[in-house]
Amino acid sequence: MPSNVAQDSITADDVAELAGVSRWTVSRAFKKDASISAKSRKKVLEAATELGYAPDLLAASLASDKSNLVALLVDDFANPHKLVMMERLTRILRKNGWDTLLVNTLDENDASAALMNASQRRVDAAVLIGVNFNDQELAAALGARRVKKLIVFARSSENPNTISICCDDRSAMTEITGHVIRKGYRRPLFLAGPQTQSAHLMRKETFVRLWHEANGDRPDFISVGSYDPALAYQSVADRMRNSTTDARPDVVVCENDALAMGAVDAIRYELGLKVPQDIAVTGFDDVPQAASPHYLLTTYRQPISAMAEGLVQVLKGESDTTDLCRFSGQLIIRDSA
């Protein structure tokens, strides 16, 4: 490092002088898609490394009105599928030039503060992954222009000013329902998650409708307050503990794998029954644990990578948003049903 340059005051001009290029060449060298020769970029990066220089991303975002930063607002950490989503989203976003800011939305009342937190960091978009928000919060955030783009991921929102990116729940549940019917089950119980009125899933409604159309009766369902295997365990145990063989369901159709795993454990360890011989179980998501020998869940694998690529297209302004809730996954049949 030149002796007359202090470590904490190194600028792009210092890098340009050492590399023998212009200041604008230095600026372009740190932009992923900028027009610059490989030779010039190499010279700039070597000079920057020698001087210990890094560009001021905040200053760059103020100048361009683009931060290349996306906020992920996440709740419901008991649900293992959230980790799958975050891994896939952060990897694909990073590959395409966006870094991520993780914000834990503690509850429904915290959603507004979390969105404000994200906006103060000048994020290019806020991506909502969870259940602790409602239409009023979304409308308030949009009305106050707190974020440029508000994206609901893995759920569908009725708010016309948000962008929903999700699996086609109706198509997916049609496959699951068809499988349950073909296997000859007659007494299903649907185990649902929180019954949110805002961004929601269409899994319970679709299953109940299709079962009624096929069999003339409406299956029972119970709702769990969060996607937590422990709560699912307790709900299933309470529901079936005193049921006779004829009264209890022969299959539990679950809104996601977190609930399904809790249901399997309750059937085995609380009720002393076998899966699937006494009661079958289906899930949704195909989290890594679903394939373990302990569960071997029949489930539906969401196309998370394709959905994440759809998010990238939205950020680039290259996506037709009308097709973002039509992603198709795959029915995975294992031993549990």
ZAMARGU-4260 file (C-alpha; in steps of 0.2 Angstrom, whole numbers, plus 5000, padded with zeros to 4 digits):
<rodrens>
0) 5000/5000/5000 | 5007/5017/4996 | 5013/5025/5012 | 5003/5041/5010 | 4986/5032/5009
5) 4978/5029/5026 | 4969/5012/5027 | 4952/5020/5032 | 4952/5033/5018 | 4955/5023/5003
10) 4945/5028/4988 | 4941/5023/4970 | 4953/5036/4965 | 4967/5028/4974 | 4963/5011/4966
15) 4962/5019/4949 | 4979/5027/4951 | 4987/5011/4957 | 4979/5001/4943 | 4982/5014/4930
20) 4964/5016/4924 | 4950/5029/4926 | 4939/5030/4941 | 4924/5025/4930 | 4933/5009/4926
25) 4935/5005/4944 | 4916/5008/4946 | 4912/4996/4932 | 4924/4983/4938 | 4913/4981/4954
30) 4897/4979/4944 | 4892/4962/4939 | 4885/4966/4921 | 4895/4981/4917 | 4905/4982/4901
35) 4923/4980/4905 | 4937/4969/4898 | 4943/4954/4908 | 4961/4962/4909 | 4955/4979/4916
40) 4944/4970/4929 | 4958/4960/4934 | 4970/4975/4936 | 4956/4984/4946 | 4953/4970/4958
45) 4971/4966/4961 | 4974/4985/4965 | 4958/4985/4976 | 4965/4969/4986 | 4982/4977/4988
50) 4974/4993/4995 | 4961/4984/5005 | 4947/4994/4996 | 4929/4989/4995 | 4915/5000/4986
55) 4903/5009/4997 | 4887/4999/4993 | 4876/5012/5002 | 4882/5026/4992 | 4880/5016/4976
60) 4862/5012/4981 | 4859/5031/4984 | 4866/5036/4967 | 4857/5022/4957 | 4841/5020/4968
65) 4845/5001/4968 | 4853/4992/4982 | 4853/4974/4976 | 4847/4969/4993 | 4831/4959/4996
70) 4823/4958/5013 | 4816/4941/5018 | 4803/4943/5031 | 4801/4926/5040 | 4791/4918/5054
75) 4785/4901/5059 | 4803/4894/5062 | 4796/4878/5069 | 4792/4873/5051 | 4807/4865/5043
80) 4802/4870/5025 | 4806/4888/5030 | 4825/4882/5030 | 4823/4874/5013 | 4815/4890/5006
85) 4828/4902/5014 | 4843/4891/5008 | 4836/4890/4990 | 4831/4909/4989 | 4847/4915/4996
90) 4858/4904/4985 | 4848/4909/4969 | 4847/4927/4973 | 4865/4928/4977 | 4869/4919/4960
95) 4860/4933/4951 | 4868/4948/4961 | 4856/4951/4975 | 4861/4949/4994 | 4848/4946/5007
100) 4842/4954/5024 | 4834/4942/5036 | 4820/4949/5047 | 4811/4939/5060 | 4793/4944/5060
105) 4789/4939/5078 | 4770/4940/5076 | 4756/4949/5066 | 4758/4965/5076 | 4777/4965/5071
110) 4774/4964/5053 | 4773/4983/5050 | 4788/4987/5060 | 4798/4973/5051 | 4793/4981/5034
115) 4798/4998/5040 | 4815/4990/5046 | 4817/4983/5028 | 4813/5000/5020 | 4826/5009/5030
120) 4839/4999/5022 | 4833/5003/5005 | 4829/4986/4999 | 4824/4982/4981 | 4810/4971/4987
125) 4802/4963/5003 | 4798/4945/5002 | 4785/4939/5015 | 4787/4920/5019 | 4775/4916/5033
130) 4758/4918/5040 | 4760/4933/5053 | 4753/4947/5042 | 4736/4953/5035 | 4729/4963/5021
135) 4728/4979/5032 | 4747/4978/5036 | 4750/4975/5017 | 4739/4990/5012 | 4747/5001/5025
140) 4765/4996/5020 | 4761/4999/5001 | 4751/5016/5005 | 4766/5022/5015 | 4778/5017/5000
145) 4789/5008/5013 | 4795/4995/5000 | 4796/4996/4981 | 4790/4978/4978 | 4780/4968/4991
150) 4781/4949/4986 | 4772/4935/4995 | 4781/4919/4993 | 4774/4902/4993 | 4756/4909/4997
155) 4743/4918/4987 | 4738/4936/4992 | 4722/4944/4987 | 4730/4961/4988 | 4731/4968/4970
160) 4747/4978/4974 | 4757/4963/4980 | 4765/4950/4969 | 4762/4931/4974 | 4774/4918/4969
165) 4767/4900/4974 | 4764/4883/4969 | 4747/4879/4961 | 4739/4872/4976 | 4723/4867/4967
170) 4733/4856/4955 | 4744/4849/4969 | 4729/4844/4980 | 4720/4837/4965 | 4734/4824/4963
175) 4735/4821/4982 | 4716/4818/4983 | 4716/4807/4968 | 4730/4796/4976 | 4720/4795/4993
180) 4704/4790/4983 | 4713/4777/4973 | 4721/4769/4988 | 4703/4766/4995 | 4703/4777/5010
185) 4686/4781/5016 | 4687/4792/5032 | 4699/4806/5029 | 4704/4819/5042 | 4712/4835/5035
190) 4725/4843/5047 | 4726/4861/5042 | 4737/4875/5048 | 4732/4893/5053 | 4716/4899/5045
195) 4723/4915/5039 | 4711/4927/5030 | 4725/4936/5020 | 4739/4927/5010 | 4733/4909/5011
200) 4734/4892/5004 | 4720/4883/4995 | 4724/4865/5001 | 4710/4862/5013 | 4697/4870/5002
205) 4702/4860/4987 | 4703/4843/4996 | 4686/4846/5005 | 4678/4851/4988 | 4685/4836/4978
210) 4681/4823/4991 | 4663/4829/4992 | 4662/4829/4973 | 4669/4811/4973 | 4660/4803/4988
215) 4645/4815/4993 | 4651/4819/5011 | 4662/4832/5018 | 4678/4826/5027 | 4682/4832/5045
220) 4696/4844/5048 | 4705/4852/5062 | 4716/4867/5062 | 4733/4870/5071 | 4738/4887/5077
225) 4755/4886/5068 | 4765/4874/5057 | 4773/4866/5072 | 4775/4847/5074 | 4773/4847/5093
230) 4756/4856/5091 | 4751/4844/5077 | 4756/4830/5089 | 4745/4837/5103 | 4730/4841/5091
235) 4730/4823/5083 | 4732/4815/5100 | 4718/4825/5108 | 4706/4821/5093 | 4709/4803/5093
240) 4713/4797/5110 | 4696/4791/5115 | 4690/4787/5097 | 4684/4769/5093 | 4692/4760/5078
245) 4676/4764/5067 | 4676/4782/5072 | 4694/4787/5069 | 4700/4792/5052 | 4709/4780/5041
250) 4720/4793/5033 | 4726/4810/5039 | 4729/4823/5025 | 4740/4836/5031 | 4743/4854/5024
255) 4762/4852/5026 | 4775/4840/5031 | 4778/4849/5048 | 4760/4844/5053 | 4762/4827/5045
260) 4777/4823/5055 | 4768/4828/5071 | 4753/4817/5066 | 4764/4802/5062 | 4772/4803/5079
265) 4755/4805/5088 | 4748/4790/5079 | 4763/4779/5084 | 4768/4785/5101 | 4752/4792/5109
270) 4739/4781/5101 | 4750/4765/5099 | 4745/4763/5081 | 4754/4759/5065 | 4757/4770/5050
275) 4750/4766/5037 | 4742/4750/5042 | 4730/4758/5055 | 4730/4776/5049 | 4739/4783/5034
280) 4746/4800/5033 | 4751/4812/5018 | 4760/4828/5019 | 4765/4843/5008 | 4782/4851/5004
285) 4794/4836/5004 | 4806/4843/5017 | 4822/4833/5019 | 4815/4824/5035 | 4800/4817/5024
290) 4812/4804/5016 | 4819/4798/5032 | 4816/4780/5037 | 4806/4786/5052 | 4793/4795/5042
295) 4794/4790/5023 | 4780/4803/5020 | 4769/4803/5004 | 4770/4821/5000 | 4770/4834/4987
300) 4787/4842/4982 | 4786/4861/4979 | 4796/4868/4964 | 4806/4880/4976 | 4820/4883/4964
305) 4809/4887/4949 | 4799/4899/4961 | 4815/4907/4967 | 4820/4910/4948 | 4803/4917/4946
310) 4807/4930/4960 | 4823/4934/4951 | 4813/4938/4935 | 4801/4949/4945 | 4816/4959/4952
315) 4823/4961/4935 | 4806/4967/4929 | 4806/4953/4916 | 4791/4942/4923 | 4773/4941/4918
320) 4766/4940/4935 | 4750/4932/4929 | 4759/4915/4929 | 4768/4916/4946 | 4755/4905/4955
325) 4755/4891/4943 | 4771/4882/4947 | 4769/4863/4947 | 4778/4851/4958 | 4778/4832/4960
330) 4768/4820/4970 | 4781/4809/4979 | 4773/4792/4985 | 4781/4784/5000 | 4776/4771/5013
335) 4765/4783/5024 | 4751/4782/5012
</rodrens>
